[in-house]
Amino acid sequence: MIWSYDAILLILIVITAIVSLSIKDLISATITLGVFSFLLCLLWAEMGAVDVAFTEAAVGAGVSTVFLVATIYNTTRKSSD
């Protein structure tokens, strides 16, 4: 394993997790969550768990992000804040 690559990935994963939790805009938070999932996919692939990485990329970064964005676009906002 390349330790500098692992350290960079872990730092980026923590940053995207914090950013996705602190963003108030739902679309931006969803996209950041997709980036978080993609970074996890890279980490799993680097650790040698290619099947887990492929599943994370397909389900986490792909399908979940699309479903969340579609749900946000199909809902209406009732409050004015």
Biopython code that builds the backbone (N, CA, C, O; Angstrom):
import numpy as np
from Bio.PDB.StructureBuilder import StructureBuilder

atoms = [
    (1, "MET", "N", (0.833, -1.184, 0.000)),
    (1, "MET", "CA", (0.000, 0.000, 0.000)),
    (1, "MET", "C", (0.874, 1.243, 0.000)),
    (1, "MET", "O", (1.971, 1.259, 0.557)),
    (2, "ILE", "N", (0.368, 2.257, -0.626)),
    (2, "ILE", "CA", (1.061, 3.533, -0.675)),
    (2, "ILE", "C", (0.490, 4.413, 0.431)),
    (2, "ILE", "O", (-0.666, 4.829, 0.360)),
    (3, "TRP", "N", (1.289, 4.695, 1.442)),
    (3, "TRP", "CA", (0.796, 5.392, 2.623)),
    (3, "TRP", "C", (0.422, 6.833, 2.347)),
    (3, "TRP", "O", (-0.533, 7.343, 2.932)),
    (4, "SER", "N", (1.154, 7.501, 1.471)),
    (4, "SER", "CA", (0.796, 8.886, 1.169)),
    (4, "SER", "C", (-0.539, 8.955, 0.421)),
    (4, "SER", "O", (-1.331, 9.871, 0.646)),
    (5, "TYR", "N", (-0.787, 7.995, -0.461)),
    (5, "TYR", "CA", (-2.064, 7.914, -1.177)),
    (5, "TYR", "C", (-3.209, 7.647, -0.196)),
    (5, "TYR", "O", (-4.275, 8.254, -0.297)),
    (6, "ASP", "N", (-2.979, 6.734, 0.753)),
    (6, "ASP", "CA", (-3.987, 6.440, 1.778)),
    (6, "ASP", "C", (-4.280, 7.666, 2.634)),
    (6, "ASP", "O", (-5.438, 7.948, 2.942)),
    (7, "ALA", "N", (-3.243, 8.389, 3.017)),
    (7, "ALA", "CA", (-3.423, 9.566, 3.863)),
    (7, "ALA", "C", (-4.215, 10.648, 3.135)),
    (7, "ALA", "O", (-5.097, 11.276, 3.721)),
    (8, "ILE", "N", (-3.903, 10.864, 1.870)),
    (8, "ILE", "CA", (-4.639, 11.855, 1.087)),
    (8, "ILE", "C", (-6.101, 11.456, 0.948)),
    (8, "ILE", "O", (-6.990, 12.292, 1.104)),
    (9, "LEU", "N", (-6.355, 10.178, 0.654)),
    (9, "LEU", "CA", (-7.737, 9.706, 0.539)),
    (9, "LEU", "C", (-8.498, 9.853, 1.851)),
    (9, "LEU", "O", (-9.649, 10.291, 1.855)),
    (10, "LEU", "N", (-7.872, 9.496, 2.947)),
    (10, "LEU", "CA", (-8.549, 9.610, 4.235)),
    (10, "LEU", "C", (-8.848, 11.060, 4.603)),
    (10, "LEU", "O", (-9.913, 11.359, 5.144)),
    (11, "ILE", "N", (-7.921, 11.950, 4.313)),
    (11, "ILE", "CA", (-8.160, 13.368, 4.580)),
    (11, "ILE", "C", (-9.320, 13.881, 3.723)),
    (11, "ILE", "O", (-10.182, 14.608, 4.217)),
    (12, "LEU", "N", (-9.341, 13.507, 2.453)),
    (12, "LEU", "CA", (-10.433, 13.934, 1.575)),
    (12, "LEU", "C", (-11.770, 13.346, 1.998)),
    (12, "LEU", "O", (-12.800, 14.012, 1.898)),
    (13, "ILE", "N", (-11.764, 12.098, 2.472)),
    (13, "ILE", "CA", (-12.999, 11.461, 2.943)),
    (13, "ILE", "C", (-13.552, 12.202, 4.156)),
    (13, "ILE", "O", (-14.754, 12.456, 4.232)),
    (14, "VAL", "N", (-12.690, 12.549, 5.097)),
    (14, "VAL", "CA", (-13.135, 13.278, 6.283)),
    (14, "VAL", "C", (-13.644, 14.668, 5.904)),
    (14, "VAL", "O", (-14.656, 15.120, 6.439)),
    (15, "ILE", "N", (-12.958, 15.346, 4.994)),
    (15, "ILE", "CA", (-13.387, 16.678, 4.568)),
    (15, "ILE", "C", (-14.749, 16.618, 3.889)),
    (15, "ILE", "O", (-15.625, 17.427, 4.193)),
    (16, "THR", "N", (-14.942, 15.664, 2.968)),
    (16, "THR", "CA", (-16.236, 15.573, 2.286)),
    (16, "THR", "C", (-17.354, 15.172, 3.244)),
    (16, "THR", "O", (-18.491, 15.610, 3.072)),
    (17, "ALA", "N", (-17.055, 14.352, 4.243)),
    (17, "ALA", "CA", (-18.076, 13.994, 5.224)),
    (17, "ALA", "C", (-18.501, 15.213, 6.028)),
    (17, "ALA", "O", (-19.693, 15.426, 6.250)),
    (18, "ILE", "N", (-17.543, 16.007, 6.463)),
    (18, "ILE", "CA", (-17.868, 17.210, 7.234)),
    (18, "ILE", "C", (-18.622, 18.219, 6.377)),
    (18, "ILE", "O", (-19.593, 18.825, 6.831)),
    (19, "VAL", "N", (-18.176, 18.395, 5.148)),
    (19, "VAL", "CA", (-18.833, 19.348, 4.258)),
    (19, "VAL", "C", (-20.257, 18.912, 3.934)),
    (19, "VAL", "O", (-21.170, 19.737, 3.933)),
    (20, "SER", "N", (-20.457, 17.630, 3.660)),
    (20, "SER", "CA", (-21.805, 17.175, 3.319)),
    (20, "SER", "C", (-22.766, 17.280, 4.495)),
    (20, "SER", "O", (-23.969, 17.444, 4.292)),
    (21, "LEU", "N", (-22.263, 17.190, 5.709)),
    (21, "LEU", "CA", (-23.119, 17.359, 6.879)),
    (21, "LEU", "C", (-23.403, 18.820, 7.207)),
    (21, "LEU", "O", (-24.410, 19.124, 7.846)),
    (22, "SER", "N", (-22.534, 19.721, 6.780)),
    (22, "SER", "CA", (-22.703, 21.127, 7.146)),
    (22, "SER", "C", (-23.392, 21.965, 6.067)),
    (22, "SER", "O", (-23.785, 23.099, 6.338)),
    (23, "ILE", "N", (-23.543, 21.441, 4.871)),
    (23, "ILE", "CA", (-24.182, 22.197, 3.789)),
    (23, "ILE", "C", (-25.689, 22.216, 4.002)),
    (23, "ILE", "O", (-26.288, 21.193, 4.336)),
    (24, "LYS", "N", (-26.301, 23.381, 3.808)),
    (24, "LYS", "CA", (-27.753, 23.506, 3.968)),
    (24, "LYS", "C", (-28.509, 23.195, 2.675)),
    (24, "LYS", "O", (-29.657, 22.754, 2.727)),
    (25, "ASP", "N", (-27.887, 23.417, 1.524)),
    (25, "ASP", "CA", (-28.523, 23.132, 0.244)),
    (25, "ASP", "C", (-28.533, 21.623, 0.001)),
    (25, "ASP", "O", (-27.489, 20.973, 0.053)),
    (26, "LEU", "N", (-29.712, 21.073, -0.262)),
    (26, "LEU", "CA", (-29.841, 19.620, -0.371)),
    (26, "LEU", "C", (-29.144, 19.039, -1.593)),
    (26, "LEU", "O", (-28.553, 17.962, -1.516)),
    (27, "ILE", "N", (-29.207, 19.738, -2.714)),
    (27, "ILE", "CA", (-28.549, 19.232, -3.924)),
    (27, "ILE", "C", (-27.036, 19.205, -3.733)),
    (27, "ILE", "O", (-26.382, 18.230, -4.104)),
    (28, "SER", "N", (-26.484, 20.248, -3.167)),
    (28, "SER", "CA", (-25.044, 20.293, -2.923)),
    (28, "SER", "C", (-24.618, 19.208, -1.935)),
    (28, "SER", "O", (-23.572, 18.581, -2.105)),
    (29, "ALA", "N", (-25.427, 18.993, -0.912)),
    (29, "ALA", "CA", (-25.116, 17.943, 0.052)),
    (29, "ALA", "C", (-25.182, 16.568, -0.593)),
    (29, "ALA", "O", (-24.381, 15.694, -0.263)),
    (30, "THR", "N", (-26.119, 16.365, -1.502)),
    (30, "THR", "CA", (-26.239, 15.086, -2.197)),
    (30, "THR", "C", (-25.039, 14.841, -3.114)),
    (30, "THR", "O", (-24.508, 13.732, -3.161)),
    (31, "ILE", "N", (-24.621, 15.857, -3.827)),
    (31, "ILE", "CA", (-23.458, 15.717, -4.702)),
    (31, "ILE", "C", (-22.200, 15.457, -3.874)),
    (31, "ILE", "O", (-21.366, 14.634, -4.253)),
    (32, "THR", "N", (-22.064, 16.146, -2.761)),
    (32, "THR", "CA", (-20.913, 15.924, -1.889)),
    (32, "THR", "C", (-20.935, 14.520, -1.303)),
    (32, "THR", "O", (-19.883, 13.905, -1.128)),
    (33, "LEU", "N", (-22.119, 14.012, -0.999)),
    (33, "LEU", "CA", (-22.242, 12.641, -0.525)),
    (33, "LEU", "C", (-21.850, 11.636, -1.613)),
    (33, "LEU", "O", (-21.271, 10.592, -1.315)),
    (34, "GLY", "N", (-22.164, 11.952, -2.865)),
    (34, "GLY", "CA", (-21.723, 11.109, -3.978)),
    (34, "GLY", "C", (-20.212, 11.110, -4.128)),
    (34, "GLY", "O", (-19.612, 10.078, -4.428)),
    (35, "VAL", "N", (-19.594, 12.272, -3.918)),
    (35, "VAL", "CA", (-18.128, 12.360, -3.951)),
    (35, "VAL", "C", (-17.525, 11.553, -2.808)),
    (35, "VAL", "O", (-16.518, 10.868, -2.987)),
    (36, "PHE", "N", (-18.144, 11.638, -1.635)),
    (36, "PHE", "CA", (-17.712, 10.850, -0.485)),
    (36, "PHE", "C", (-17.740, 9.354, -0.804)),
    (36, "PHE", "O", (-16.796, 8.627, -0.494)),
    (37, "SER", "N", (-18.813, 8.914, -1.414)),
    (37, "SER", "CA", (-18.945, 7.502, -1.769)),
    (37, "SER", "C", (-17.916, 7.087, -2.816)),
    (37, "SER", "O", (-17.378, 5.981, -2.759)),
    (38, "PHE", "N", (-17.643, 7.977, -3.775)),
    (38, "PHE", "CA", (-16.629, 7.672, -4.783)),
    (38, "PHE", "C", (-15.237, 7.579, -4.168)),
    (38, "PHE", "O", (-14.442, 6.725, -4.561)),
    (39, "LEU", "N", (-14.935, 8.454, -3.205)),
    (39, "LEU", "CA", (-13.641, 8.384, -2.527)),
    (39, "LEU", "C", (-13.515, 7.093, -1.719)),
    (39, "LEU", "O", (-12.438, 6.501, -1.655)),
    (40, "LEU", "N", (-14.616, 6.660, -1.103)),
    (40, "LEU", "CA", (-14.598, 5.372, -0.420)),
    (40, "LEU", "C", (-14.351, 4.234, -1.399)),
    (40, "LEU", "O", (-13.660, 3.266, -1.084)),
    (41, "CYS", "N", (-14.923, 4.362, -2.585)),
    (41, "CYS", "CA", (-14.688, 3.356, -3.630)),
    (41, "CYS", "C", (-13.202, 3.273, -3.982)),
    (41, "CYS", "O", (-12.650, 2.184, -4.137)),
    (42, "LEU", "N", (-12.567, 4.431, -4.104)),
    (42, "LEU", "CA", (-11.126, 4.440, -4.391)),
    (42, "LEU", "C", (-10.322, 3.804, -3.261)),
    (42, "LEU", "O", (-9.347, 3.094, -3.505)),
    (43, "LEU", "N", (-10.737, 4.064, -2.029)),
    (43, "LEU", "CA", (-10.040, 3.496, -0.880)),
    (43, "LEU", "C", (-10.193, 1.975, -0.849)),
    (43, "LEU", "O", (-9.221, 1.261, -0.599)),
    (44, "TRP", "N", (-11.402, 1.475, -1.101)),
    (44, "TRP", "CA", (-11.610, 0.023, -1.136)),
    (44, "TRP", "C", (-10.790, -0.619, -2.250)),
    (44, "TRP", "O", (-10.212, -1.689, -2.056)),
    (45, "ALA", "N", (-10.735, 0.022, -3.410)),
    (45, "ALA", "CA", (-9.957, -0.532, -4.523)),
    (45, "ALA", "C", (-8.468, -0.550, -4.196)),
    (45, "ALA", "O", (-7.762, -1.493, -4.554)),
    (46, "GLU", "N", (-7.994, 0.480, -3.522)),
    (46, "GLU", "CA", (-6.578, 0.532, -3.160)),
    (46, "GLU", "C", (-6.236, -0.525, -2.114)),
    (46, "GLU", "O", (-5.110, -1.021, -2.079)),
    (47, "MET", "N", (-7.194, -0.868, -1.271)),
    (47, "MET", "CA", (-6.958, -1.890, -0.251)),
    (47, "MET", "C", (-7.081, -3.306, -0.810)),
    (47, "MET", "O", (-6.787, -4.272, -0.107)),
    (48, "GLY", "N", (-7.511, -3.440, -2.063)),
    (48, "GLY", "CA", (-7.573, -4.745, -2.697)),
    (48, "GLY", "C", (-8.943, -5.389, -2.693)),
    (48, "GLY", "O", (-9.092, -6.510, -3.180)),
    (49, "ALA", "N", (-9.939, -4.719, -2.161)),
    (49, "ALA", "CA", (-11.302, -5.257, -2.138)),
    (49, "ALA", "C", (-12.055, -4.720, -3.354)),
    (49, "ALA", "O", (-12.889, -3.822, -3.241)),
    (50, "VAL", "N", (-11.741, -5.287, -4.515)),
    (50, "VAL", "CA", (-12.283, -4.760, -5.764)),
    (50, "VAL", "C", (-13.786, -4.984, -5.860)),
    (50, "VAL", "O", (-14.497, -4.134, -6.395)),
    (51, "ASP", "N", (-14.287, -6.115, -5.352)),
    (51, "ASP", "CA", (-15.723, -6.370, -5.404)),
    (51, "ASP", "C", (-16.498, -5.372, -4.542)),
    (51, "ASP", "O", (-17.569, -4.912, -4.939)),
    (52, "VAL", "N", (-15.970, -5.041, -3.384)),
    (52, "VAL", "CA", (-16.608, -4.045, -2.517)),
    (52, "VAL", "C", (-16.526, -2.664, -3.162)),
    (52, "VAL", "O", (-17.473, -1.881, -3.083)),
    (53, "ALA", "N", (-15.401, -2.366, -3.798)),
    (53, "ALA", "CA", (-15.240, -1.074, -4.473)),
    (53, "ALA", "C", (-16.222, -0.934, -5.626)),
    (53, "ALA", "O", (-16.803, 0.133, -5.824)),
    (54, "PHE", "N", (-16.406, -1.999, -6.379)),
    (54, "PHE", "CA", (-17.354, -1.954, -7.500)),
    (54, "PHE", "C", (-18.784, -1.760, -6.997)),
    (54, "PHE", "O", (-19.552, -0.998, -7.585)),
    (55, "THR", "N", (-19.136, -2.440, -5.926)),
    (55, "THR", "CA", (-20.471, -2.285, -5.354)),
    (55, "THR", "C", (-20.665, -0.880, -4.801)),
    (55, "THR", "O", (-21.734, -0.294, -4.968)),
    (56, "GLU", "N", (-19.654, -0.336, -4.150)),
    (56, "GLU", "CA", (-19.728, 1.027, -3.620)),
    (56, "GLU", "C", (-19.881, 2.041, -4.744)),
    (56, "GLU", "O", (-20.633, 3.006, -4.612)),
    (57, "ALA", "N", (-19.174, 1.827, -5.847)),
    (57, "ALA", "CA", (-19.283, 2.748, -6.979)),
    (57, "ALA", "C", (-20.659, 2.663, -7.624)),
    (57, "ALA", "O", (-21.249, 3.687, -7.968)),
    (58, "ALA", "N", (-21.169, 1.452, -7.790)),
    (58, "ALA", "CA", (-22.452, 1.286, -8.459)),
    (58, "ALA", "C", (-23.615, 1.754, -7.592)),
    (58, "ALA", "O", (-24.481, 2.498, -8.052)),
    (59, "VAL", "N", (-23.631, 1.320, -6.347)),
    (59, "VAL", "CA", (-24.764, 1.621, -5.472)),
    (59, "VAL", "C", (-24.583, 2.961, -4.772)),
    (59, "VAL", "O", (-25.478, 3.806, -4.807)),
    (60, "GLY", "N", (-23.439, 3.160, -4.141)),
    (60, "GLY", "CA", (-23.240, 4.362, -3.345)),
    (60, "GLY", "C", (-23.110, 5.621, -4.172)),
    (60, "GLY", "O", (-23.847, 6.585, -3.962)),
    (61, "ALA", "N", (-22.178, 5.620, -5.112)),
    (61, "ALA", "CA", (-21.932, 6.827, -5.894)),
    (61, "ALA", "C", (-22.909, 6.971, -7.050)),
    (61, "ALA", "O", (-23.175, 8.088, -7.495)),
    (62, "GLY", "N", (-23.443, 5.870, -7.541)),
    (62, "GLY", "CA", (-24.317, 5.935, -8.702)),
    (62, "GLY", "C", (-25.785, 6.009, -8.376)),
    (62, "GLY", "O", (-26.399, 7.071, -8.486)),
    (63, "VAL", "N", (-26.350, 4.898, -7.978)),
    (63, "VAL", "CA", (-27.795, 4.775, -7.817)),
    (63, "VAL", "C", (-28.322, 5.645, -6.684)),
    (63, "VAL", "O", (-29.341, 6.317, -6.846)),
    (64, "SER", "N", (-27.649, 5.643, -5.548)),
    (64, "SER", "CA", (-28.126, 6.433, -4.407)),
    (64, "SER", "C", (-28.140, 7.921, -4.719)),
    (64, "SER", "O", (-29.081, 8.624, -4.351)),
    (65, "THR", "N", (-27.115, 8.400, -5.390)),
    (65, "THR", "CA", (-27.059, 9.818, -5.742)),
    (65, "THR", "C", (-28.174, 10.185, -6.707)),
    (65, "THR", "O", (-28.806, 11.231, -6.563)),
    (66, "VAL", "N", (-28.418, 9.327, -7.689)),
    (66, "VAL", "CA", (-29.491, 9.590, -8.654)),
    (66, "VAL", "C", (-30.850, 9.580, -7.960)),
    (66, "VAL", "O", (-31.681, 10.448, -8.227)),
    (67, "PHE", "N", (-31.089, 8.618, -7.076)),
    (67, "PHE", "CA", (-32.362, 8.558, -6.351)),
    (67, "PHE", "C", (-32.555, 9.780, -5.448)),
    (67, "PHE", "O", (-33.653, 10.333, -5.383)),
    (68, "LEU", "N", (-31.508, 10.200, -4.761)),
    (68, "LEU", "CA", (-31.621, 11.369, -3.888)),
    (68, "LEU", "C", (-31.885, 12.648, -4.680)),
    (68, "LEU", "O", (-32.707, 13.468, -4.269)),
    (69, "VAL", "N", (-31.207, 12.827, -5.796)),
    (69, "VAL", "CA", (-31.430, 14.017, -6.623)),
    (69, "VAL", "C", (-32.846, 13.996, -7.193)),
    (69, "VAL", "O", (-33.514, 15.030, -7.210)),
    (70, "ALA", "N", (-33.314, 12.847, -7.657)),
    (70, "ALA", "CA", (-34.680, 12.746, -8.184)),
    (70, "ALA", "C", (-35.713, 13.025, -7.103)),
    (70, "ALA", "O", (-36.726, 13.671, -7.371)),
    (71, "THR", "N", (-35.475, 12.553, -5.898)),
    (71, "THR", "CA", (-36.398, 12.809, -4.792)),
    (71, "THR", "C", (-36.434, 14.281, -4.434)),
    (71, "THR", "O", (-37.505, 14.825, -4.164)),
    (72, "ILE", "N", (-35.283, 14.934, -4.425)),
    (72, "ILE", "CA", (-35.237, 16.364, -4.100)),
    (72, "ILE", "C", (-35.983, 17.172, -5.153)),
    (72, "ILE", "O", (-36.714, 18.102, -4.813)),
    (73, "TYR", "N", (-35.807, 16.829, -6.427)),
    (73, "TYR", "CA", (-36.489, 17.570, -7.479)),
    (73, "TYR", "C", (-37.996, 17.329, -7.494)),
    (73, "TYR", "O", (-38.743, 18.177, -7.982)),
    (74, "ASN", "N", (-38.456, 16.202, -6.976)),
    (74, "ASN", "CA", (-39.886, 15.891, -6.985)),
    (74, "ASN", "C", (-40.609, 16.297, -5.715)),
    (74, "ASN", "O", (-41.807, 16.039, -5.590)),
    (75, "THR", "N", (-39.930, 16.919, -4.773)),
    (75, "THR", "CA", (-40.590, 17.390, -3.563)),
    (75, "THR", "C", (-40.749, 18.907, -3.629)),
    (75, "THR", "O", (-40.019, 19.599, -4.339)),
    (76, "THR", "N", (-41.714, 19.397, -2.873)),
    (76, "THR", "CA", (-41.924, 20.841, -2.817)),
    (76, "THR", "C", (-41.611, 21.340, -1.423)),
    (76, "THR", "O", (-41.728, 20.599, -0.447)),
    (77, "ARG", "N", (-41.221, 22.575, -1.334)),
    (77, "ARG", "CA", (-40.871, 23.170, -0.043)),
    (77, "ARG", "C", (-42.075, 23.936, 0.493)),
    (77, "ARG", "O", (-42.637, 24.789, -0.193)),
    (78, "LYS", "N", (-42.462, 23.621, 1.724)),
    (78, "LYS", "CA", (-43.640, 24.252, 2.305)),
    (78, "LYS", "C", (-43.303, 25.425, 3.217)),
    (78, "LYS", "O", (-44.143, 26.301, 3.418)),
    (79, "SER", "N", (-42.105, 25.462, 3.770)),
    (79, "SER", "CA", (-41.744, 26.577, 4.638)),
    (79, "SER", "C", (-41.004, 27.640, 3.833)),
    (79, "SER", "O", (-40.512, 27.377, 2.736)),
    (80, "SER", "N", (-40.934, 28.832, 4.389)),
    (80, "SER", "CA", (-40.330, 29.938, 3.657)),
    (80, "SER", "C", (-38.924, 30.271, 4.120)),
    (80, "SER", "O", (-38.343, 31.238, 3.627)),
    (81, "ASP", "N", (-38.349, 29.507, 5.053)),
    (81, "ASP", "CA", (-37.000, 29.831, 5.515)),
    (81, "ASP", "C", (-36.027, 29.128, 4.691)),
    (81, "ASP", "O", (-34.823, 29.260, 4.909)),
]
sb = StructureBuilder()
sb.init_structure("model")
sb.init_model(0)
sb.init_chain("A")
sb.init_seg("    ")
for serial, (resi, resn, name, xyz) in enumerate(atoms, 1):
    if name == "N":
        sb.init_residue(resn, " ", resi, " ")
    sb.init_atom(name, np.array(xyz, "f"), 0.0, 1.0, " ", f" {name:<3s}", serial, name[0])
structure = sb.get_structure()
